[in-house]
């Protein structure tokens, strides 16, 4: 069991990669870079949505961390979510940053491209219903870290859904990757 626990991040990367490959084979239009946005996505629009989205998710994470600390929970800032499952080969700073960017891109391809885009285009769900499905599934995927993380990740998922609907899953992936890098940098700074 300890070996499985220590390889959880690797299994997650493999599972996400397989889902993306299956999505590319079965429904490649779901991974078009602007999916599921119905807008004309210009570089300026993407940049503005990216900036607003990144500010929103960073603010949510920082406020959640401050609440955690105010409630007297100790432990390393930001790292409780994944450090114990991070594979040993990824623990060097540059590798860890690369893995965090990679997982962000894969998660957004799956949750915003395939799940959100598929729910809207293939299942004909309304945008709000598809958004709730995508954000909730993203939160539920973080069950391993406890109820607090499920709620937090669902809230972050809702912001990422909004970004994807405004400018496509790739902009949501950039926001998610940016968030991971900001949190990584904050953690490094506090060590």
Protein Blocks (a to p, Z undefined) as FASTA:
>chain_A
ZZmmmmmmmmmmmmmmmmmmmmmmmmmmlmgfklcbfbdcdfklmmmmmmmmmmmmmmmm
mmmmmmmmmnopacjehklmmmmmpcfklmpfklmmmmmmmmmmmmmmmmmmmmmmmmmm
mnopafklmmmmmmmmmmmmmmmnojklmmmmmmmmmmmmmmmmmnojklmmmmmmmmmm
mmmmmmmmmZZ
